[in-house]
């Protein structure tokens, strides 16, 4: 059993939640026990995704009155396991806050300063107005940005912020970092006693054409997105440019009074740029739908007092909307409360208003306070008259591909971030997702968790695609999963030493071979690569990658493609350091194959995504290897030579980044993907060139439903995800080949 434990704190006063995720290898599923402890020491247990009943620990005896106040560092008492599980899941210790638990705390961000438009980093202007930090410790989420010629998703360098005091945190995080904490109320400047005595101002109205330069921060989806907005108050027409114009949206007013919305996006995932447009069918709209696109309908907002912003007075307007279970876009059994707040300044004429920021925070009866939220920071607001051509888009001339849609989120991305309730489209998206991936959630609690995860994942992907990077993200089978659950797919355990032989080509020899290498090369076109497989809920990527490398080496030696069994490695490599469905360094697989060999795929037990009884004695191997080579690190030329001369090569990468997990197509490069982490094993089968840069073609083991039919093209010059860090390959010679099945296909 693999156990992943972390503590959930929903209420700082009395309630503590704990989730214990257990990987059951027999059923290839995840068991989860949710325990709630209150001041009265009552408990509830619930099983998610588990075919068997999860045990609860016995109730803790009533505590005796303490003699002295314990230190805050004193660990919570633990409960020893005392109930044997009736069927499959063994009982582990079930402490509510035991040492070793992973507390979900606010992430510590790098605050290193970078010059304007440094290497794939977006920097806000130095003269931007003071920000009101609604999420302490999370002053700014990473910003997506594309620098011309680089086409990458980068991480915004946040401004330094003081360390926040410990606060209760929510238990889910849709991306690689823990979800940040948020205080009970937004931080605002102090209220002046004199200002309190002032009469309430008139309701805010925006009746003049505006230009806004702003940022939308969605902490739970882990991104910040810059945009520029032009709006004509008289007609309601608008234009919004995201990421400097990589994506633009138009609200166009037709002569008959109807409105047509359109989005134009530059797709850089192909060899040449393609301008793709999505156009809505013309429709009648209300006056509220002609209003400023970055703000909600303010008719229900009420004045909540003045605040001081420097020496200036600003107005605070608020609106709170609460619903019953299942209402306002909540999941079944979940009740949501939306807290909207607008901070604005007013001119001396008491008429012209300027928005400073608009924030929404969402509380859930299931997930706790601040389970969702977003903030619009208005860095620049100008009264500006616009030429009517600003709001016109010649679709026939500007668009190379056009799609007609009735889904407003495809043409008005800001729409859901100005609604007073949750966008109803998320209900439909959850239903579609459940049908497509055959999801059956255990109860209303799990459905609320999954819906929120899917919503944040979809937001993250949509924002990433709007930036015009060289690759595209899409919903897939991990979009509703916790980060802890996604780690089940990562099966490389780091090895302190570096076993294996040295790469036999020195740098001078590599340079001599440079001119003999083709510009592009792909072993798939030569018939040396077997079909993409699915490792399932088993951390056996180490077995899939090394088996693929041996299959390729066998093809190079014999000209025959023989699919080999990764299940044999999962079952039998234990004496050599293999850990079955747990993290394993690839050298354990190489050592086993060197001594024992690998059987054919169709002669050994079919892959079951779990460790089974070893049958190596009853199934003869097809081949052994003489050893394995460690390819020269951080050297593109060395990896090319290894692939071309020896066959497909094992590379170790960081597979935890959200953009990698949700990759769909294109040329992948994300600076968030760590170059110093090697937690996932994949297979480099060739390379290609895109806009003058080398990209390695990499085969994954997450099925053909992931990426480009199971493959990804990864940027080489930037060592994306650390693919150049520790490549290796098997050394296979003619005496190692024991037999070649007659049915094995010959070289193409």
Buried (B, 14 or more C-beta within 10 A) or exposed (E): EBEBBBBBBBEEEEBBBBBBBBBBBBBBBBBBBBBBBEEEEEBEBBBBBBEBBBBBBEEEEEEEEEEEEEEEEEEBEBBEBEEEBEEBBEBBBBBBBBEEBEEBBBBEBEEEEEEEEEEBBBBBEEEBBEBBBBBBBBBBBBBBBBBEEBBBBBBBBBBEBEEBEEBBBBBBBBBBBBBBBBBEEBEBBEBBEEBEEEEEBEEBEBEBBBBBBBBBBBBBBBBBBBBBBBBBBEBBBBBBBBBBEBBBBBBBBEEEEEBBBBBBBBBBBEEEEBBBBBBBEBEEBEEEBBBBBBBBBBEEBEBBBBBBBEEEBBBBBBBBBEBEBBBBBBBBBBBBBBBBBBBBBBEEEEEBBBBBBBBBBBBBBBBBBBBBBBBBBBBEBEEEEBEEEBBBBEBEEBBEEBEEBEEBBBBBBBBBBBBBBBBEBBBEBBEEBBEEBEBEBBEBBBBBBBBBBBBBBBBBBBBBBBBBBBBBBBBBBBBBBBBBBBBBBBBBBEBEEEBBEEBEBEEEEBEEBEEEBEEEBBBBEBBBBBEBBBBBBBBBBBBBBBBBBBBBBBBBBBBBBBBBBBBBBBBBBBEBBBBBBBBBBBBBBBBBBBEBBBBBBEBBBEBBBBBBEBBBEEBEBBBBBEBBBBBBBEBBBBBBBBBBEBBBBBBBBBBBBBBBBBBBBBBBBBBBBBBEBBBBBBBBBBBBEBEEBBBBBBBBBBBBEBBBEBBBBBBBEBBBBBBBBBBBBBBBEEEBBEEBEEEBEEEE
